[in-house]
Amino acid sequence: MNLRQKCKVLIDRTLNVCYTNLENTGLYSYEMRSEKMTNVTIKDIARIANVSYATVSRALNNHKDVNEQTRQRILKICKEVGYTPNAIARGLVKQSTHTIGLLVPDITNPYYPEVARGVEDEASKNNYNVFLCNTDWDIMKEVDYFNLLIAKRVEGIIIAPVSDDTTKFIDKFADRLPIIFLGTRVGGDKYNYIVIDNVKGGEMITEYLIGLGHRRIAFVGGIKESCTFADRSAGYKNALRKHNIEIDENLIYICGYRKKDGSNALRTMIKKSDMPTAIFAINDLVALGVIKAAEELGISIPDDISLAGFDD
């Protein structure tokens, strides 16, 4: 039996690679490159290197009990076969996955990419990775993504909730997982949240439009179940009351948070006989939708109608 035949005898038929004890013949490298391995495990690496599973594990974790020559040989084999450690499995063993989840309702809203960038920057500084999930203002998608993040053993979740109903499925995790609400306050004192004063902001925008002489001011955007809508519209109403302006519920368009929602709202307004003279858009994306529709309809902003958007 020649050397080539001897090598074939020692080839593991499952892995299609040659054991490391033939490395010095030059045939080890040849066989490693002739077949592509898939789904390689740490046990496969141990088998190829002809060492114990524990030795491979210690080598990959830079344990002091593994000599440098053995460590380098194991690392070389890992590189050759394309082995990468299973992050989830390692996290389960170490009780730390170094991952957090970030759920946002609409990644096309310019506000949320900035938020995501800030979260990722800080996470990276602390050697954490971020799972970004776009819920698309869909409560069922929000539930599915939240459960997925729990299954992936994230160590915390930052969530800009779709609605107040979000707490109904999150409450059971409140005592065992850090959860921070972003942009809205839900769940009372049970949760931490980062939010601006939406009521005060709503008052300020409405006051500004009133100061320009407007009395018929439309409020555009939001969904009924959203705390953001509740707070910003409350500020809008507070300002109207303060100036003895009657609140006309027909001027409140609860239509969503997207650009298209702002466009659709303006198209609905122009069909009515008594148009508002100003619009308070719940966010900048809705405001952009109003601008787009206005351009298409030949309506001049601010000559024909004034517009203010809540965000920047």
C-alpha positions as CSV (number, residue, x, y, z in Angstrom):
1,M,0.0,0.0,0.0
2,N,1.6,3.3,-1.1
3,L,1.4,6.5,0.8
4,R,-1.6,7.8,-1.1
5,Q,-3.5,4.6,-0.3
6,K,-2.5,4.8,3.4
7,C,-3.9,8.3,3.5
8,K,-7.2,7.3,2.1
9,V,-7.6,4.6,4.7
10,L,-7.2,7.3,7.4
11,I,-9.7,9.7,5.8
12,D,-12.8,10.1,8.0
13,R,-15.7,9.2,5.7
14,T,-18.0,11.5,7.5
15,L,-15.8,14.6,7.5
16,N,-13.9,13.9,4.3
17,V,-10.7,15.2,5.9
18,C,-7.5,13.7,6.9
19,Y,-6.4,13.3,10.5
20,T,-3.8,15.7,11.8
21,N,-1.2,13.0,12.3
22,L,-0.6,13.0,8.6
23,E,0.0,16.7,8.5
24,N,3.8,16.3,8.1
25,T,3.3,14.2,4.9
26,G,1.9,17.2,3.1
27,L,-1.2,15.2,2.3
28,Y,-3.2,16.7,5.2
29,S,-3.3,20.1,3.5
30,Y,-4.2,18.6,0.2
31,E,-7.1,16.7,1.6
32,M,-8.4,19.6,3.6
33,R,-8.6,21.7,0.5
34,S,-10.1,19.1,-1.7
35,E,-13.4,19.0,0.2
36,K,-15.5,21.7,1.8
37,M,-16.9,20.9,5.2
38,T,-20.2,22.2,6.4
39,N,-21.8,22.3,9.9
40,V,-18.5,21.7,11.6
41,T,-18.7,21.2,15.4
42,I,-16.1,21.5,18.1
43,K,-16.2,17.7,18.3
44,D,-15.2,17.4,14.7
45,I,-12.2,19.7,15.4
46,A,-11.2,17.5,18.3
47,R,-11.4,14.4,16.1
48,I,-9.3,16.0,13.3
49,A,-6.7,17.3,15.7
50,N,-6.6,14.0,17.6
51,V,-7.2,15.7,20.9
52,S,-10.0,15.8,23.5
53,Y,-13.1,17.9,23.2
54,A,-12.0,19.7,26.4
55,T,-8.6,20.6,24.9
56,V,-10.2,22.2,21.8
57,S,-12.5,24.1,24.1
58,R,-9.7,25.4,26.2
59,A,-7.6,26.3,23.2
60,L,-10.5,28.4,21.7
61,N,-11.0,30.1,25.0
62,N,-7.2,30.9,25.5
63,H,-7.0,28.7,28.6
64,K,-3.5,28.6,30.2
65,D,-3.5,24.8,30.4
66,V,-3.1,24.4,26.6
67,N,0.5,24.8,25.3
68,E,1.0,27.3,22.5
69,Q,1.9,24.7,19.8
70,T,-1.3,22.8,20.4
71,R,-3.3,25.9,20.4
72,Q,-1.9,27.1,17.1
73,R,-2.4,23.7,15.5
74,I,-6.1,23.7,16.6
75,L,-6.6,27.3,15.4
76,K,-5.1,26.4,12.0
77,I,-7.5,23.4,11.7
78,C,-10.4,25.7,12.6
79,K,-9.4,28.1,9.9
80,E,-8.9,25.4,7.3
81,V,-12.3,23.8,7.8
82,G,-14.2,27.2,8.3
83,Y,-15.2,26.5,11.9
84,T,-16.7,29.3,13.9
85,P,-17.9,28.9,17.5
86,N,-21.7,28.8,18.1
87,A,-22.3,32.1,19.8
88,I,-25.6,31.0,21.3
89,A,-24.3,27.8,22.6
90,R,-21.3,29.6,24.2
91,G,-23.7,32.1,25.6
92,L,-25.7,29.4,27.3
93,V,-22.6,27.9,28.9
94,K,-21.3,31.3,30.1
95,Q,-24.8,32.7,30.9
96,S,-24.0,35.7,28.7
97,T,-24.7,36.2,25.0
98,H,-23.5,39.8,24.9
99,T,-26.5,40.7,22.7
100,I,-29.4,43.1,23.2
101,G,-32.5,43.6,21.1
102,L,-33.8,46.9,19.6
103,L,-37.3,47.0,18.3
104,V,-38.5,50.0,16.3
105,P,-41.8,50.5,14.5
106,D,-40.6,52.1,11.3
107,I,-37.0,52.1,10.2
108,T,-37.8,54.4,7.3
109,N,-38.6,57.2,9.8
110,P,-35.4,59.2,9.9
111,Y,-35.6,59.3,13.7
112,Y,-35.1,55.6,14.2
113,P,-31.9,55.1,12.2
114,E,-30.3,57.7,14.4
115,V,-31.5,55.9,17.4
116,A,-30.2,52.6,16.1
117,R,-26.8,54.1,15.4
118,G,-26.6,55.5,18.9
119,V,-27.6,52.2,20.4
120,E,-25.1,50.2,18.3
121,D,-22.3,52.6,19.0
122,E,-22.7,52.3,22.7
123,A,-23.2,48.6,22.6
124,S,-20.1,48.1,20.5
125,K,-18.0,50.1,23.1
126,N,-19.1,47.5,25.6
127,N,-18.5,44.5,23.4
128,Y,-22.2,43.9,22.8
129,N,-24.0,43.1,19.5
130,V,-27.5,44.4,18.6
131,F,-30.4,42.6,17.0
132,L,-32.4,45.3,15.1
133,C,-36.1,44.4,14.5
134,N,-38.5,46.5,12.4
135,T,-42.1,45.9,13.7
136,D,-43.8,48.0,11.0
137,W,-46.4,49.3,13.4
138,D,-47.8,45.7,13.6
139,I,-48.5,44.4,17.1
140,M,-48.3,40.8,16.0
141,K,-44.9,41.3,14.4
142,E,-43.8,43.0,17.6
143,V,-44.9,40.0,19.6
144,D,-43.1,37.6,17.2
145,Y,-39.9,39.6,17.3
146,F,-39.9,39.9,21.1
147,N,-40.3,36.1,21.5
148,L,-37.5,35.6,19.0
149,L,-35.2,37.8,21.0
150,I,-36.1,36.0,24.2
151,A,-35.3,32.7,22.4
152,K,-31.9,34.1,21.4
153,R,-31.2,34.8,25.1
154,V,-30.6,38.6,24.6
155,E,-29.5,40.3,27.8
156,G,-31.8,43.3,27.4
157,I,-34.4,44.9,25.1
158,I,-34.9,48.5,24.0
159,I,-38.3,48.9,22.4
160,A,-40.2,51.7,20.8
161,P,-43.7,50.1,21.3
162,V,-46.4,50.0,18.7
163,S,-49.1,50.7,21.3
164,D,-49.9,50.6,25.0
165,D,-51.0,46.9,24.4
166,T,-47.3,46.1,24.2
167,T,-47.1,45.6,27.9
168,K,-49.6,42.8,27.8
169,F,-47.1,40.3,26.5
170,I,-44.0,41.9,28.0
171,D,-45.1,42.1,31.6
172,K,-44.2,38.4,32.3
173,F,-40.6,39.2,31.5
174,A,-40.3,42.4,33.4
175,D,-38.7,40.8,36.5
176,R,-36.0,38.8,34.7
177,L,-35.0,41.0,31.7
178,P,-33.9,44.6,31.5
179,I,-36.5,46.4,29.3
180,I,-36.4,50.0,28.3
181,F,-39.2,51.8,26.5
182,L,-38.1,54.4,24.0
183,G,-40.1,57.5,23.0
184,T,-43.2,56.7,25.0
185,R,-44.2,55.9,28.6
186,V,-46.1,52.7,29.1
187,G,-46.4,50.2,31.9
188,G,-46.1,52.8,34.7
189,D,-43.3,52.5,37.2
190,K,-42.6,48.9,36.4
191,Y,-40.4,49.9,33.4
192,N,-37.6,52.3,32.6
193,Y,-38.2,54.6,29.7
194,I,-36.6,57.4,27.7
195,V,-39.1,60.0,26.5
196,I,-39.5,63.6,25.9
197,D,-42.5,65.6,27.3
198,N,-44.9,64.9,24.5
199,V,-47.7,66.8,26.1
200,K,-45.6,70.0,26.5
201,G,-44.3,69.6,23.0
202,G,-47.8,69.3,21.6
203,E,-48.7,72.5,23.4
204,M,-45.7,74.4,22.1
205,I,-46.3,73.5,18.5
206,T,-50.0,74.4,18.7
207,E,-49.2,77.7,20.6
208,Y,-46.8,78.6,17.7
209,L,-49.4,78.1,15.1
210,I,-52.0,80.0,17.1
211,G,-49.4,82.8,17.4
212,L,-49.3,83.0,13.6
213,G,-53.1,83.8,13.8
214,H,-54.5,80.3,13.1
215,R,-57.7,79.2,14.7
216,R,-58.6,76.1,12.6
217,I,-55.7,73.8,13.2
218,A,-55.8,70.2,12.2
219,F,-54.0,67.4,14.1
220,V,-52.8,64.7,11.7
221,G,-51.3,61.3,12.5
222,G,-51.1,58.6,15.2
223,I,-53.1,55.6,16.2
224,K,-55.6,55.5,19.1
225,E,-53.7,52.8,21.0
226,S,-50.5,54.8,21.1
227,C,-49.4,56.8,24.1
228,T,-47.5,59.1,21.8
229,F,-50.7,60.0,20.1
230,A,-52.6,60.4,23.4
231,D,-49.9,62.8,24.8
232,R,-49.3,64.9,21.7
233,S,-53.0,65.3,21.0
234,A,-53.6,66.2,24.6
235,G,-51.0,69.0,24.3
236,Y,-52.7,70.2,21.2
237,K,-56.1,70.3,22.9
238,N,-54.6,72.0,26.0
239,A,-53.3,74.8,23.9
240,L,-56.7,75.3,22.1
241,R,-58.5,75.4,25.4
242,K,-56.0,77.9,26.8
243,H,-56.9,80.3,23.9
244,N,-60.6,79.6,24.1
245,I,-60.6,77.9,20.7
246,E,-63.3,75.2,20.3
247,I,-61.9,71.7,19.9
248,D,-63.3,70.3,16.6
249,E,-62.9,66.5,16.6
250,N,-63.4,66.6,12.8
251,L,-60.0,68.3,12.6
252,I,-58.3,65.3,14.3
253,Y,-57.1,62.8,11.7
254,I,-56.0,59.6,13.4
255,C,-54.3,58.0,10.4
256,G,-50.9,56.5,11.3
257,Y,-47.3,57.5,11.4
258,R,-46.1,57.0,7.8
259,K,-45.5,59.4,5.0
260,K,-48.4,58.0,3.0
261,D,-50.7,58.7,6.0
262,G,-49.9,62.4,5.8
263,S,-50.6,62.4,2.1
264,N,-53.9,60.7,2.5
265,A,-55.0,63.0,5.3
266,L,-54.5,66.1,3.2
267,R,-56.3,64.5,0.2
268,T,-59.3,63.9,2.6
269,M,-59.2,67.5,3.9
270,I,-59.5,69.1,0.5
271,K,-62.8,67.3,-0.1
272,K,-64.4,69.1,2.8
273,S,-65.8,72.6,2.4
274,D,-64.1,74.1,5.5
275,M,-60.4,73.5,5.2
276,P,-58.1,74.1,8.2
277,T,-55.6,76.9,7.8
278,A,-52.8,75.0,9.6
279,I,-51.7,71.4,10.2
280,F,-49.9,69.9,13.2
281,A,-48.3,66.7,12.0
282,I,-47.6,64.1,14.7
283,N,-44.1,63.5,13.3
284,D,-41.8,64.7,10.5
285,L,-42.6,61.7,8.3
286,V,-46.3,62.5,8.3
287,A,-45.4,66.1,7.6
288,L,-43.3,65.1,4.6
289,G,-46.4,63.2,3.3
290,V,-48.5,66.4,3.7
291,I,-45.9,68.3,1.7
292,K,-45.8,65.7,-1.0
293,A,-49.6,65.7,-1.5
294,A,-49.6,69.5,-1.3
295,E,-47.2,69.7,-4.2
296,E,-49.2,67.3,-6.3
297,L,-52.5,69.1,-5.5
298,G,-51.0,72.6,-6.2
299,I,-51.4,73.7,-2.6
300,S,-48.7,76.1,-1.4
301,I,-47.1,75.8,2.0
302,P,-47.2,78.2,3.8
303,D,-49.1,80.5,1.6
304,D,-52.3,78.3,1.4
305,I,-51.8,76.3,4.6
306,S,-49.2,76.3,7.4
307,L,-47.5,73.1,8.5
308,A,-45.6,72.1,11.6
309,G,-44.1,68.6,12.3
310,F,-43.3,67.2,15.7
311,D,-39.7,65.8,15.9
312,D,-36.7,68.0,14.8
